[in-house]
Amino acid sequence: MKVKIDSLKVAARQAILNQGYNPDDAEIILEIIMYAQLRGNNQNVIKLIGAGLPANPNAGDIRVVKDTKLSAVIDGAWNQGMVVVTQATRMAIEKAKAHGFGIVGTHKTNSATGAIGYYARWIANEGLIGFVFSGSGEYMAMYGSYEPFFGTNPLAIGIPTSDNPIVFDMATAAIAYYGIVSAKTAGEPIPEGVAYDSEGNITTDPAKALAGAIKAFGGYKGAALALIVELLTRPLVGTSRNTDGTKEDWGNLVFAVDPELLADDLESFKEGVSDLIARLKDRKKLPDVDEILAPGERGDKFYEQVMATGEIELDDGLWQALQAIAGN
């Protein structure tokens, strides 16, 4: 069904507030969720239904526990992941603008950080190169295993251009966790070959996949990349484990780099990136290809289309569930 974007924002905002957040934190969460929704990314309002994103009643004050001119570690104090990584991104940008490089890690969150391309795009829009890595609970198996051990372990990279930034945002899992949740909500199967059930059998049933494990994308290469993200968002940022070895909290890592550390100046770098992308898009196309797309361009086009109409297609069941949580 078609839903007006303004109506969707109103319902989503109220659903977030009804899950225990103060207005400031609710606006941060809303902006990141709507960023995903308006770019066709599955880190969208689906997060607000079912178990949702309830505020942790034990959340304390977010604090910086280690700080240098180039780096910081943030104790999230069990606050929502999007709120904590927003602060980390802001700090990384400030340090990179002052000193050319900024790296900020976070620990003590255990909730979703949303579409991390949001943070990478933010960094790129500030004229910096951004890298974002996000950990989560044990959802994905290592290559050769069917036992969940990694998070879906997304990574995102943002690079400024003379126009829209290049934003590469991917989960190292064969399917995003919320892609499975979305399929379950819609009563649809997941693609073949992306998840195991609890016995190690390949399944297309989203419920069985949620009880089992997600595969890494690209076989052993994707699994190795997932391991790298795991290392950057666990031991590096100081997360802790339960007595059974599972994650007590989740970690994230953000760093920003000033291109002028190497390039002559920012504008010449941006022009060089734009020129490279233009030449890339002008390459000979395969017969069934209308346009060669750079990373982030599909989402940009989707955003432009829905904003032009003021409406977005939404699954009926998802809209009804969101309305119920919003109290409408």
Contacts in CASP RR format, 6 or more apart in sequence:
PFRMAT RR
TARGET T0000
AUTHOR 0000-0000-0000
METHOD contacts of the structure
MODEL  1
MKVKIDSLKVAARQAILNQGYNPDDAEIILEIIMYAQLRGNNQNVIKLIG
AGLPANPNAGDIRVVKDTKLSAVIDGAWNQGMVVVTQATRMAIEKAKAHG
FGIVGTHKTNSATGAIGYYARWIANEGLIGFVFSGSGEYMAMYGSYEPFF
GTNPLAIGIPTSDNPIVFDMATAAIAYYGIVSAKTAGEPIPEGVAYDSEG
NITTDPAKALAGAIKAFGGYKGAALALIVELLTRPLVGTSRNTDGTKEDW
GNLVFAVDPELLADDLESFKEGVSDLIARLKDRKKLPDVDEILAPGERGD
KFYEQVMATGEIELDDGLWQALQAIAGN
1 313 0 8 1.000
1 314 0 8 1.000
1 315 0 8 1.000
1 316 0 8 1.000
1 319 0 8 1.000
2 311 0 8 1.000
2 312 0 8 1.000
2 313 0 8 1.000
2 314 0 8 1.000
3 311 0 8 1.000
3 312 0 8 1.000
3 313 0 8 1.000
3 314 0 8 1.000
3 319 0 8 1.000
4 310 0 8 1.000
4 311 0 8 1.000
5 38 0 8 1.000
5 306 0 8 1.000
5 307 0 8 1.000
5 310 0 8 1.000
5 311 0 8 1.000
5 312 0 8 1.000
6 310 0 8 1.000
8 34 0 8 1.000
8 37 0 8 1.000
8 45 0 8 1.000
8 312 0 8 1.000
8 314 0 8 1.000
8 322 0 8 1.000
9 30 0 8 1.000
9 34 0 8 1.000
10 326 0 8 1.000
11 322 0 8 1.000
11 323 0 8 1.000
11 326 0 8 1.000
11 328 0 8 1.000
12 30 0 8 1.000
12 33 0 8 1.000
12 34 0 8 1.000
12 45 0 8 1.000
12 48 0 8 1.000
12 322 0 8 1.000
12 326 0 8 1.000
13 26 0 8 1.000
13 27 0 8 1.000
13 30 0 8 1.000
14 326 0 8 1.000
14 327 0 8 1.000
14 328 0 8 1.000
15 45 0 8 1.000
15 48 0 8 1.000
15 322 0 8 1.000
15 325 0 8 1.000
15 326 0 8 1.000
16 26 0 8 1.000
16 29 0 8 1.000
16 30 0 8 1.000
16 33 0 8 1.000
16 48 0 8 1.000
16 53 0 8 1.000
17 23 0 8 1.000
17 26 0 8 1.000
18 325 0 8 1.000
18 326 0 8 1.000
18 327 0 8 1.000
19 48 0 8 1.000
19 52 0 8 1.000
19 53 0 8 1.000
19 54 0 8 1.000
19 55 0 8 1.000
19 325 0 8 1.000
20 54 0 8 1.000
20 55 0 8 1.000
21 29 0 8 1.000
21 55 0 8 1.000
21 80 0 8 1.000
25 55 0 8 1.000
25 79 0 8 1.000
25 80 0 8 1.000
25 83 0 8 1.000
28 82 0 8 1.000
28 83 0 8 1.000
28 86 0 8 1.000
29 53 0 8 1.000
29 80 0 8 1.000
29 82 0 8 1.000
29 83 0 8 1.000
31 118 0 8 1.000
32 82 0 8 1.000
32 86 0 8 1.000
32 114 0 8 1.000
32 115 0 8 1.000
32 118 0 8 1.000
33 43 0 8 1.000
33 44 0 8 1.000
33 45 0 8 1.000
33 47 0 8 1.000
33 48 0 8 1.000
33 114 0 8 1.000
34 44 0 8 1.000
35 41 0 8 1.000
35 115 0 8 1.000
35 118 0 8 1.000
36 42 0 8 1.000
36 43 0 8 1.000
36 44 0 8 1.000
36 114 0 8 1.000
36 115 0 8 1.000
36 118 0 8 1.000
37 44 0 8 1.000
37 45 0 8 1.000
37 312 0 8 1.000
38 302 0 8 1.000
38 303 0 8 1.000
38 306 0 8 1.000
38 307 0 8 1.000
38 312 0 8 1.000
39 115 0 8 1.000
39 299 0 8 1.000
39 300 0 8 1.000
39 302 0 8 1.000
39 303 0 8 1.000
40 299 0 8 1.000
40 302 0 8 1.000
41 115 0 8 1.000
41 169 0 8 1.000
41 299 0 8 1.000
42 176 0 8 1.000
42 178 0 8 1.000
42 179 0 8 1.000
42 182 0 8 1.000
43 112 0 8 1.000
43 114 0 8 1.000
43 115 0 8 1.000
43 176 0 8 1.000
43 178 0 8 1.000
44 115 0 8 1.000
44 178 0 8 1.000
45 314 0 8 1.000
45 318 0 8 1.000
45 322 0 8 1.000
46 178 0 8 1.000
46 179 0 8 1.000
46 181 0 8 1.000
46 182 0 8 1.000
46 185 0 8 1.000
46 318 0 8 1.000
47 53 0 8 1.000
47 112 0 8 1.000
47 114 0 8 1.000
47 178 0 8 1.000
48 322 0 8 1.000
48 325 0 8 1.000
49 185 0 8 1.000
49 318 0 8 1.000
49 321 0 8 1.000
49 322 0 8 1.000
49 325 0 8 1.000
50 321 0 8 1.000
50 325 0 8 1.000
52 325 0 8 1.000
53 80 0 8 1.000
53 111 0 8 1.000
53 112 0 8 1.000
55 80 0 8 1.000
56 78 0 8 1.000
56 79 0 8 1.000
56 80 0 8 1.000
56 110 0 8 1.000
56 111 0 8 1.000
58 78 0 8 1.000
59 77 0 8 1.000
59 78 0 8 1.000
59 79 0 8 1.000
59 80 0 8 1.000
60 77 0 8 1.000
60 78 0 8 1.000
60 79 0 8 1.000
61 77 0 8 1.000
62 74 0 8 1.000
62 75 0 8 1.000
62 76 0 8 1.000
62 77 0 8 1.000
62 79 0 8 1.000
62 83 0 8 1.000
62 84 0 8 1.000
62 87 0 8 1.000
63 74 0 8 1.000
63 75 0 8 1.000
63 76 0 8 1.000
63 77 0 8 1.000
64 72 0 8 1.000
64 73 0 8 1.000
64 74 0 8 1.000
64 75 0 8 1.000
64 91 0 8 1.000
65 73 0 8 1.000
65 74 0 8 1.000
65 75 0 8 1.000
66 72 0 8 1.000
66 73 0 8 1.000
67 73 0 8 1.000
69 95 0 8 1.000
69 98 0 8 1.000
69 99 0 8 1.000
70 95 0 8 1.000
70 99 0 8 1.000
70 101 0 8 1.000
70 102 0 8 1.000
70 103 0 8 1.000
71 95 0 8 1.000
71 102 0 8 1.000
71 103 0 8 1.000
71 104 0 8 1.000
72 88 0 8 1.000
72 91 0 8 1.000
72 95 0 8 1.000
72 103 0 8 1.000
72 104 0 8 1.000
72 105 0 8 1.000
73 104 0 8 1.000
73 105 0 8 1.000
73 106 0 8 1.000
73 107 0 8 1.000
73 237 0 8 1.000
73 238 0 8 1.000
74 84 0 8 1.000
74 87 0 8 1.000
74 88 0 8 1.000
74 91 0 8 1.000
74 104 0 8 1.000
74 105 0 8 1.000
74 106 0 8 1.000
74 107 0 8 1.000
75 106 0 8 1.000
75 107 0 8 1.000
75 108 0 8 1.000
76 84 0 8 1.000
76 106 0 8 1.000
76 107 0 8 1.000
76 108 0 8 1.000
76 109 0 8 1.000
77 108 0 8 1.000
78 108 0 8 1.000
78 109 0 8 1.000
78 110 0 8 1.000
78 249 0 8 1.000
79 109 0 8 1.000
80 109 0 8 1.000
80 111 0 8 1.000
81 106 0 8 1.000
81 109 0 8 1.000
81 111 0 8 1.000
81 112 0 8 1.000
81 113 0 8 1.000
81 114 0 8 1.000
81 250 0 8 1.000
81 252 0 8 1.000
82 111 0 8 1.000
82 112 0 8 1.000
82 113 0 8 1.000
82 114 0 8 1.000
84 106 0 8 1.000
84 109 0 8 1.000
84 113 0 8 1.000
84 252 0 8 1.000
85 106 0 8 1.000
85 109 0 8 1.000
85 113 0 8 1.000
85 116 0 8 1.000
85 119 0 8 1.000
85 132 0 8 1.000
85 134 0 8 1.000
85 252 0 8 1.000
85 254 0 8 1.000
86 119 0 8 1.000
88 104 0 8 1.000
88 105 0 8 1.000
88 106 0 8 1.000
88 252 0 8 1.000
88 254 0 8 1.000
89 104 0 8 1.000
89 119 0 8 1.000
89 122 0 8 1.000
89 123 0 8 1.000
89 132 0 8 1.000
89 254 0 8 1.000
89 256 0 8 1.000
91 102 0 8 1.000
91 104 0 8 1.000
92 102 0 8 1.000
92 103 0 8 1.000
92 104 0 8 1.000
92 123 0 8 1.000
92 130 0 8 1.000
92 254 0 8 1.000
92 255 0 8 1.000
92 256 0 8 1.000
93 122 0 8 1.000
93 123 0 8 1.000
93 126 0 8 1.000
93 128 0 8 1.000
93 256 0 8 1.000
95 101 0 8 1.000
95 102 0 8 1.000
95 103 0 8 1.000
95 104 0 8 1.000
95 256 0 8 1.000
96 102 0 8 1.000
96 123 0 8 1.000
96 128 0 8 1.000
96 255 0 8 1.000
96 256 0 8 1.000
96 257 0 8 1.000
96 258 0 8 1.000
97 126 0 8 1.000
97 128 0 8 1.000
97 258 0 8 1.000
100 257 0 8 1.000
100 258 0 8 1.000
100 260 0 8 1.000
100 261 0 8 1.000
101 255 0 8 1.000
101 256 0 8 1.000
101 257 0 8 1.000
101 258 0 8 1.000
101 261 0 8 1.000
102 255 0 8 1.000
102 256 0 8 1.000
102 257 0 8 1.000
103 253 0 8 1.000
103 254 0 8 1.000
103 255 0 8 1.000
103 256 0 8 1.000
104 253 0 8 1.000
104 254 0 8 1.000
104 255 0 8 1.000
105 236 0 8 1.000
105 237 0 8 1.000
105 251 0 8 1.000
105 252 0 8 1.000
105 253 0 8 1.000
105 254 0 8 1.000
106 237 0 8 1.000
106 251 0 8 1.000
106 252 0 8 1.000
106 253 0 8 1.000
107 237 0 8 1.000
107 238 0 8 1.000
107 239 0 8 1.000
107 240 0 8 1.000
107 249 0 8 1.000
107 250 0 8 1.000
107 251 0 8 1.000
108 239 0 8 1.000
108 249 0 8 1.000
109 249 0 8 1.000
109 250 0 8 1.000
109 251 0 8 1.000
109 252 0 8 1.000
110 137 0 8 1.000
110 247 0 8 1.000
110 248 0 8 1.000
110 249 0 8 1.000
110 250 0 8 1.000
111 250 0 8 1.000
112 136 0 8 1.000
112 178 0 8 1.000
113 134 0 8 1.000
113 135 0 8 1.000
113 252 0 8 1.000
114 134 0 8 1.000
115 169 0 8 1.000
116 132 0 8 1.000
116 133 0 8 1.000
116 134 0 8 1.000
116 154 0 8 1.000
116 155 0 8 1.000
116 156 0 8 1.000
116 169 0 8 1.000
117 132 0 8 1.000
117 156 0 8 1.000
117 158 0 8 1.000
117 167 0 8 1.000
117 169 0 8 1.000
119 132 0 8 1.000
119 156 0 8 1.000
119 254 0 8 1.000
120 130 0 8 1.000
120 131 0 8 1.000
120 132 0 8 1.000
120 156 0 8 1.000
120 157 0 8 1.000
120 158 0 8 1.000
120 167 0 8 1.000
120 168 0 8 1.000
120 169 0 8 1.000
121 158 0 8 1.000
121 165 0 8 1.000
121 167 0 8 1.000
123 129 0 8 1.000
123 130 0 8 1.000
123 132 0 8 1.000
123 158 0 8 1.000
123 254 0 8 1.000
123 256 0 8 1.000
124 130 0 8 1.000
124 158 0 8 1.000
124 159 0 8 1.000
124 160 0 8 1.000
124 165 0 8 1.000
124 166 0 8 1.000
124 167 0 8 1.000
125 160 0 8 1.000
125 165 0 8 1.000
126 256 0 8 1.000
127 160 0 8 1.000
127 258 0 8 1.000
127 259 0 8 1.000
127 266 0 8 1.000
127 270 0 8 1.000
128 160 0 8 1.000
128 256 0 8 1.000
128 257 0 8 1.000
128 258 0 8 1.000
128 259 0 8 1.000
129 157 0 8 1.000
129 158 0 8 1.000
129 159 0 8 1.000
129 160 0 8 1.000
129 256 0 8 1.000
129 257 0 8 1.000
129 258 0 8 1.000
129 259 0 8 1.000
130 156 0 8 1.000
130 157 0 8 1.000
130 158 0 8 1.000
130 159 0 8 1.000
130 254 0 8 1.000
130 255 0 8 1.000
130 256 0 8 1.000
130 257 0 8 1.000
131 155 0 8 1.000
131 156 0 8 1.000
131 157 0 8 1.000
131 158 0 8 1.000
131 253 0 8 1.000
131 254 0 8 1.000
131 255 0 8 1.000
131 256 0 8 1.000
131 257 0 8 1.000
132 155 0 8 1.000
132 156 0 8 1.000
132 157 0 8 1.000
132 252 0 8 1.000
132 253 0 8 1.000
132 254 0 8 1.000
133 153 0 8 1.000
133 154 0 8 1.000
133 155 0 8 1.000
133 229 0 8 1.000
133 232 0 8 1.000
133 233 0 8 1.000
133 252 0 8 1.000
133 253 0 8 1.000
133 254 0 8 1.000
134 153 0 8 1.000
134 154 0 8 1.000
134 155 0 8 1.000
134 229 0 8 1.000
134 233 0 8 1.000
134 250 0 8 1.000
134 251 0 8 1.000
134 252 0 8 1.000
135 151 0 8 1.000
135 152 0 8 1.000
135 153 0 8 1.000
135 154 0 8 1.000
135 229 0 8 1.000
135 230 0 8 1.000
135 233 0 8 1.000
135 234 0 8 1.000
135 250 0 8 1.000
135 251 0 8 1.000
135 252 0 8 1.000
136 151 0 8 1.000
136 152 0 8 1.000
136 153 0 8 1.000
136 177 0 8 1.000
136 250 0 8 1.000
137 151 0 8 1.000
137 246 0 8 1.000
137 247 0 8 1.000
137 250 0 8 1.000
138 148 0 8 1.000
138 149 0 8 1.000
138 150 0 8 1.000
138 151 0 8 1.000
138 246 0 8 1.000
138 247 0 8 1.000
139 148 0 8 1.000
139 150 0 8 1.000
139 151 0 8 1.000
139 152 0 8 1.000
139 173 0 8 1.000
139 177 0 8 1.000
139 213 0 8 1.000
139 214 0 8 1.000
140 148 0 8 1.000
140 149 0 8 1.000
140 150 0 8 1.000
140 151 0 8 1.000
140 152 0 8 1.000
140 153 0 8 1.000
140 172 0 8 1.000
140 173 0 8 1.000
140 213 0 8 1.000
140 214 0 8 1.000
140 215 0 8 1.000
140 216 0 8 1.000
140 226 0 8 1.000
141 147 0 8 1.000
141 148 0 8 1.000
141 149 0 8 1.000
141 150 0 8 1.000
141 196 0 8 1.000
141 213 0 8 1.000
141 214 0 8 1.000
141 215 0 8 1.000
141 216 0 8 1.000
142 149 0 8 1.000
142 150 0 8 1.000
142 216 0 8 1.000
142 223 0 8 1.000
142 226 0 8 1.000
142 227 0 8 1.000
143 216 0 8 1.000
143 219 0 8 1.000
143 220 0 8 1.000
143 222 0 8 1.000
143 223 0 8 1.000
143 224 0 8 1.000
144 223 0 8 1.000
145 213 0 8 1.000
146 196 0 8 1.000
146 199 0 8 1.000
146 200 0 8 1.000
146 212 0 8 1.000
146 213 0 8 1.000
147 213 0 8 1.000
148 212 0 8 1.000
148 213 0 8 1.000
148 214 0 8 1.000
150 172 0 8 1.000
150 173 0 8 1.000
150 216 0 8 1.000
150 226 0 8 1.000
150 227 0 8 1.000
150 229 0 8 1.000
150 230 0 8 1.000
151 173 0 8 1.000
151 226 0 8 1.000
151 230 0 8 1.000
152 171 0 8 1.000
152 172 0 8 1.000
152 173 0 8 1.000
152 176 0 8 1.000
152 177 0 8 1.000
152 214 0 8 1.000
153 171 0 8 1.000
153 172 0 8 1.000
153 173 0 8 1.000
153 225 0 8 1.000
153 226 0 8 1.000
153 229 0 8 1.000
153 230 0 8 1.000
153 233 0 8 1.000
154 169 0 8 1.000
154 170 0 8 1.000
154 171 0 8 1.000
154 172 0 8 1.000
154 176 0 8 1.000
154 229 0 8 1.000
155 169 0 8 1.000
155 170 0 8 1.000
155 172 0 8 1.000
155 225 0 8 1.000
155 229 0 8 1.000
156 167 0 8 1.000
156 168 0 8 1.000
156 169 0 8 1.000
156 170 0 8 1.000
157 166 0 8 1.000
157 167 0 8 1.000
157 168 0 8 1.000
158 165 0 8 1.000
158 166 0 8 1.000
158 167 0 8 1.000
158 168 0 8 1.000
159 165 0 8 1.000
159 166 0 8 1.000
159 167 0 8 1.000
159 273 0 8 1.000
160 259 0 8 1.000
160 266 0 8 1.000
160 269 0 8 1.000
160 270 0 8 1.000
160 273 0 8 1.000
161 270 0 8 1.000
161 273 0 8 1.000
161 274 0 8 1.000
161 277 0 8 1.000
162 267 0 8 1.000
162 270 0 8 1.000
162 271 0 8 1.000
162 273 0 8 1.000
162 274 0 8 1.000
163 274 0 8 1.000
164 296 0 8 1.000
164 297 0 8 1.000
164 300 0 8 1.000
166 273 0 8 1.000
166 277 0 8 1.000
166 294 0 8 1.000
166 295 0 8 1.000
166 296 0 8 1.000
167 295 0 8 1.000
167 296 0 8 1.000
168 295 0 8 1.000
168 296 0 8 1.000
169 295 0 8 1.000
169 296 0 8 1.000
170 217 0 8 1.000
171 177 0 8 1.000
171 217 0 8 1.000
172 216 0 8 1.000
172 217 0 8 1.000
172 222 0 8 1.000
172 223 0 8 1.000
172 225 0 8 1.000
172 226 0 8 1.000
172 229 0 8 1.000
173 194 0 8 1.000
173 214 0 8 1.000
173 215 0 8 1.000
173 216 0 8 1.000
173 217 0 8 1.000
173 226 0 8 1.000
174 193 0 8 1.000
174 194 0 8 1.000
174 195 0 8 1.000
174 214 0 8 1.000
174 215 0 8 1.000
174 216 0 8 1.000
174 217 0 8 1.000
174 218 0 8 1.000
175 190 0 8 1.000
175 191 0 8 1.000
175 194 0 8 1.000
175 195 0 8 1.000
175 214 0 8 1.000
177 214 0 8 1.000
179 190 0 8 1.000
180 190 0 8 1.000
180 195 0 8 1.000
180 206 0 8 1.000
180 209 0 8 1.000
180 210 0 8 1.000
180 214 0 8 1.000
181 206 0 8 1.000
181 210 0 8 1.000
182 315 0 8 1.000
182 318 0 8 1.000
183 189 0 8 1.000
183 190 0 8 1.000
183 206 0 8 1.000
184 206 0 8 1.000
184 207 0 8 1.000
184 210 0 8 1.000
185 315 0 8 1.000
185 317 0 8 1.000
185 318 0 8 1.000
185 321 0 8 1.000
186 315 0 8 1.000
186 317 0 8 1.000
186 318 0 8 1.000
187 206 0 8 1.000
188 206 0 8 1.000
189 204 0 8 1.000
189 205 0 8 1.000
189 206 0 8 1.000
190 203 0 8 1.000
190 204 0 8 1.000
190 205 0 8 1.000
190 206 0 8 1.000
190 209 0 8 1.000
191 204 0 8 1.000
192 202 0 8 1.000
192 204 0 8 1.000
193 202 0 8 1.000
193 204 0 8 1.000
193 215 0 8 1.000
194 209 0 8 1.000
194 214 0 8 1.000
194 215 0 8 1.000
195 202 0 8 1.000
195 203 0 8 1.000
195 208 0 8 1.000
195 209 0 8 1.000
195 212 0 8 1.000
195 213 0 8 1.000
195 214 0 8 1.000
195 215 0 8 1.000
196 202 0 8 1.000
196 203 0 8 1.000
196 209 0 8 1.000
196 212 0 8 1.000
196 213 0 8 1.000
196 214 0 8 1.000
196 215 0 8 1.000
197 203 0 8 1.000
197 205 0 8 1.000
197 208 0 8 1.000
197 209 0 8 1.000
197 211 0 8 1.000
197 212 0 8 1.000
198 208 0 8 1.000
198 211 0 8 1.000
198 212 0 8 1.000
200 212 0 8 1.000
200 213 0 8 1.000
203 209 0 8 1.000
216 222 0 8 1.000
216 223 0 8 1.000
216 225 0 8 1.000
216 226 0 8 1.000
232 253 0 8 1.000
233 239 0 8 1.000
233 250 0 8 1.000
233 251 0 8 1.000
233 252 0 8 1.000
233 253 0 8 1.000
234 247 0 8 1.000
234 251 0 8 1.000
236 253 0 8 1.000
237 251 0 8 1.000
237 252 0 8 1.000
237 253 0 8 1.000
238 251 0 8 1.000
239 247 0 8 1.000
239 248 0 8 1.000
239 249 0 8 1.000
239 250 0 8 1.000
239 251 0 8 1.000
240 247 0 8 1.000
240 248 0 8 1.000
240 249 0 8 1.000
241 247 0 8 1.000
241 248 0 8 1.000
242 248 0 8 1.000
259 266 0 8 1.000
259 269 0 8 1.000
260 266 0 8 1.000
260 269 0 8 1.000
263 269 0 8 1.000
277 294 0 8 1.000
280 292 0 8 1.000
280 294 0 8 1.000
281 291 0 8 1.000
281 292 0 8 1.000
281 293 0 8 1.000
281 294 0 8 1.000
283 292 0 8 1.000
285 291 0 8 1.000
285 292 0 8 1.000
306 312 0 8 1.000
END
